[in-house]
Amino acid sequence: IKLTGIQQSQIDTGDSFEKALEKVEDILFKQLQISPDQMICVTCGDWDLASMLTRQCIQLGIAKPKWAMNFVNIKLLCHKYIP
């Protein structure tokens, strides 16, 4: 609670991972009309998309979304171009 402000009651009544992923994809691909082939995610590290999302999908027995397969790790770019 101190770190995120999230209450246990919010977790207990929140959407499943699959439903949350569906909502993200609905916003990106239907509401904003972005094509998965026309976007790339930018992350600060590889933990979210390379590690955690992969593990979560494996645990749930679902395919990792195509749009999350490739991403730009901004940390690597900064280390490359900013000494």
Rosetta blueprint (number, residue, H / E / L):
1 I L
2 K L
3 L L
4 T L
5 G L
6 I L
7 Q L
8 Q H
9 S H
10 Q H
11 I H
12 D H
13 T H
14 G L
15 D L
16 S L
17 F H
18 E H
19 K H
20 A H
21 L H
22 E H
23 K H
24 V H
25 E H
26 D H
27 I H
28 L H
29 F H
30 K H
31 Q H
32 L L
33 Q L
34 I L
35 S L
36 P H
37 D H
38 Q H
39 M L
40 I L
41 C E
42 V E
43 T E
44 C L
45 G L
46 D L
47 W H
48 D H
49 L H
50 A H
51 S H
52 M H
53 L H
54 T H
55 R H
56 Q H
57 C H
58 I H
59 Q H
60 L H
61 G L
62 I L
63 A L
64 K L
65 P L
66 K H
67 W H
68 A H
69 M L
70 N L
71 F E
72 V E
73 N E
74 I H
75 K H
76 L H
77 L H
78 C H
79 H H
80 K H
81 Y H
82 I L
83 P L
